[in-house]
C-alpha cells in the first residue's frame, strides 16, 4: 500500500500538467446544471484548470484495424459508450460523415459528426457497421482514436500499465453460469464497483478515459460532514472534452477501498458534472475512478462477461519512476 504525504500530493497537482477528463456517449442533452457554474466566477479567481485535452499519464493503447487498414493506436476508454476516431484518420481512410449526433462528455454535450465503419478489429473482437463519432485532431492528445464500450463490451480487458498496452481478450465467463462477480454494468456498458471512500459507501465507475477522479456533489457533502479537515483546493475549473466548463473543488481523499485494492491519499475533483445525471448517479454518493488512481496499479483487468474486476498494486519504485516521467 502506497502512502503519500497530503501536502506533497497537493503540490504535485499544482506543478503537474493539466489532467484529462474524458467520457463519451451518444445522448440527448441533459437537464441544465443546477449547481455552481463557471460563468459566475472571474478568470483570475480560478486556481487550477483541469483540461480534457491533455494526457498526463500516457495511457495504455490497443492496436486496432479499421476497414482492414492499420494498425492504428487507440486509447481504451472504459468510461465511454461510444468509439471515437480522429478526423485525420477518417480523412486518411476516406470515411465520410453520415450526419451528426449529440455526444455527451463529462461536463456537457456537443454536436459532432458521425460515420459508419464497415469493420473495426482489435484483439479478440470484431465489430461491423459501427457508428462512431469523429473528433477534431486537437481533441486527442495522442493516438488515433478512442475505443468505447460499444466495441469491447462482453470481452475482457487487461491493462498492462508499465508496458502501456491493453489486451482485448475473450471473457472468462462460463457459458453455463450466470455472471457472478464484483462488477456491475450500468446501462449495460459502464463498469461499476461498490467501494468506500473513508467510511462512506459509494458507487465507483472505472474510467480509463479520465485523468482524475471526479466525485459528485452528494459524495462531496458526505466527505465534508465526515472529514471536515481534508486538504482542499477551491475553485478548480474543469474543461470537458465537449468544451463545456464547470467549477469544482479538489480534495485529497481518505482511504479509497475498491475491494480489489486500497489506496491512500488519492485526489478527486468534486463537481456537479452533467455525466452523473446521464448515468443516473446524481442522488447517491458516486465517483468516477480516473487514471490518477488506476495508475497506482501494475496491472488490472475488467471482464465484462464474467463481471469481474481484478487488480494488482504497483511497487513504490515503479510509482516514483512513473510520476517523474509524467511530470517531465
N, C-alpha and C positions, 0 to 999 in steps of 0.2 A: 504494500500500500504506500502510495506516494503522499508526502505531506509538504506543502509549500507554505511559506510564510505569507499571511494575508496581504501585508503591505507590499511585499515583493511582487505578488501576483497583480496588484493594482498598478504598480509601477511598470510592470511588463506590458499591461494593457495600454497604458498611456504611450509607451515607446514603440509599440508594435505597429505593423501596417494595419490599415482598416480591415475589418473582418466581414466575410460574405454572409449574407442571409438569404438563402435560396428557397426553392419550393415552387412548383408549377402545377396548375390543374386547370382543365377546361371547366368553366363555371359561369353562372350568371353573376353579375356584380352583387356583392353582399350589401347588407344594410350599412348606412353610414356609420363610421366610428363614433361612439358616444363619449369616449374618454378624452384626455388632453390631446390637442392637436398641435403640430409643429407651427402652424400658421400663427399661433398666438405667442410664439417665442422669437425674440430677436436673434439674429445670427450670432452676435457676439456673446450671447448667453449660453450657447451650446458648448459643452465641454469636450465631447468626443463625437465623431461621426463614424458609424459602422456602415461600410459601403458594400452593397451587394456585388460589386464588380471586381472585387479583389479576392484572390485565392491565396490566403496566408500559409496554409499548411501543405500545399502540394498534394492534393487528394489522389488516392488510387484511381486508376483508369482501366477500362476494359477495351480490348481490341475488337473492333466492330466492322462488319462488312455491310455496305448499303448498295442494294441492287447489284450485288456481285462485285462491287468495286471496293478498293481499300487495301489494307485495313486502315481504319480511322481510329483515333483515340477519343473515347467517350468517357466522361465522368459518370459515375453511377450515383444517382440521387434517390435515396430511399424515401425522401420527403416529397417527391414529385410523382404525380399520377400521369404525367404527360412527358413524352420524349421530345427533345428539342434538338434541332440541328442548326449549326452556324450558317449564316447567309452565304458565306463564301463556299461552303460545301454544297449547298443547294445549287448555286451557280455552276460549280465545277461539274456536278452530276447531271445538270440540265433538269433539275426537279422544279416544276412550275407550281406557283401558288394556285390553290383551288378556291381561295376565298379568305375570309378572316374569321376569328373566333375570339371570345373573351377568355383571357388566360389569367388565372388568379395566382398572385405571388404572396409572399409573407405579409406585405404591408398594404396591398391593394390590387386592383385589376387593371388590365390594359388590353387593347385590341391588337392582335398580332396576326400576320399572315400564316396560313396553314397549308400543308401539302400532304399528299398521299405517297408513301414509299411502297414500291412494289414488294420489296423484301428487305428485312434487316436481320442480321445474324450475329450472334455473339455467344461464344461458349456453347452450352447445351441448348440454346434457344434460337428459334427462327420464328419471326412474325411476318405475315404478309398483309398487304393493303393496310398499313398502319398510318393513321393520321397523326402528324407531328406539327409542332409549332416551329416557325423559322425566326430565329433570334438574330438581331444585328450583331456583327462580329465584336463590337465593343462590349457586349453583354457577357462574353465568355473570356475570362482572363487567360485561360489556356485550354487546349483541347479543341475538338471538332464538334462537340455536341454533348448532350446530357441524356443518359438512359433513364427513363422513368419506369414506374411500376407497370405501365401498360406493356412493357417488354418482358420484365423479369418476374412478374407475379406468378406464383406457383413453383418457382425454382428455388435453388439455394445459392445465396451469395456468400463468398468467402473473401474477406478483405485482409490482405497482407499489407499492413501499414508500412513496415520497413522497406519492402520491395515496391510499394506504390502500385500494386496491381490488384484487380478484382477478378475472381473466377466465377463464372456463372455455370452452376452445376445442376444436375438432376436432383430433385428433392429426395431426402432420405425417408420420406413418409412411406409407411407400409400401405400398399394398395388395399389391404383388407381391414385396416384400422382407421378409425376416425381420428382427425387431428387432435392431439393432446400435447400441450407444451406450455411454455411460459410466455408465449407471444400471441397477441390478437391482431387481426387485420381490421382496422377502421375503414369503413366504406369499401371493404373488400381488397384494399391495396396498401394502406399505410400501416407500417409496423409499429405496434403499441405494446408496451410492457407496463406492469404495475411496479411502482417503486416508492421510495421515501426520500424526501428532502429534509434532512434532520428527522424530526418526529412527525412530519406531515406526509400523509399518503397522497400520491399524485399519479396522474396519467402521464406517461413519458413516451413521446413519439421519437423514434430513431430516425434522424435526418442527416444523412451524409452530404446533403447539399447546403447545409448551414454551417458557417464557420463557428458561430457562437450559439450557446443555449439561449432560448427565449422563453420566459415564464409568463403566463397570462396574469391579469390583474388579481384574480381570485387567489392564486398561489402567492402573489406579491403581498397581498393583505395578510394572508396567513403567516408568512415569514416575518412581516413587520410586527405582528402580535406576539409570535412565539420567540422571535430572536431580534429584539429591538436594537441590539448593539452590533449588528452585522455591518462591516465596512461597505460603504455605498458611494457611488458617483452619480449625482443627479444630472438631469438634462443631457442625456445621451441621445443623439439623433440616429435613427435607423432609416437607411435608404434601401428600399426593397428593389428587387430585380425589375419590377414594372416602373420604377422611378418614383413611386409614392414615398412620402416621408412621414414618420411618426416619431413621437418623443417617448423616451423610456428612461429607466434608471438602472445603472449597472450595480450589481450586488455580488459580493463574494458569499457563496452558499455554504451552509453547514454540510455535513457529510451527505453525499448523494449515493443512494443504495439502489442499484438496479437488479439486485439479487444475483445476477451473473457476475457482477463485480461492484466494488465500492471505491469511491474517490473522495478525498478531502480537498477542500478549497477550490472547487470548480467555480466558475463565474457564470452569471446569466444576466441578460437584459430583461427587465420587467416592462412589458409594453402591451398596449391594447391593440395587438396586431389582428388584422381582419381575418387571417388564416384560421384563427381559433374558432370564429363563428362558422366559417366554411366547413370545418371539421366537426362542428357540434361540441366544442370544448370550451365554451365561454362561461359555463356556470359551475365548474368544479376545478380544483387545482390541477393544472396541467403545464407541461413544459416540453418544448422542442429540444431534444438532446442533439447538440451540434458537434462539430468536429473538434472544438476545443476540449470536449470531454472524451469523445471517442478516440482522439489521438493519444490518450493515455494507454491505449491497448497496443499489444504487439500484433494481435490478430483477433478478428471476430467474425462470426457468421450469422446470417439471418436466413433461416429455412422457412420460406413462405408456405410450403406444402405441409411440413411437419409441425409448423407453428412453434419453432424453437429458436431462441437467441442464445448464442454461446460466445464467451469472451475470455481473453487471457490478458492480464495486465503486462505492460512492458516493464523492463528493468529501469532503475533510476538512471543508469548510464545512457541508455537509449533515449530516454526522455530529454535529458540535458542536451545531448547532441542534436536532437530534433528541434528543440526550442532555439538553440543557437543558429541553426540553419534557417528557421522561419524568420528570425529577427535580422538576418543578414550578417 
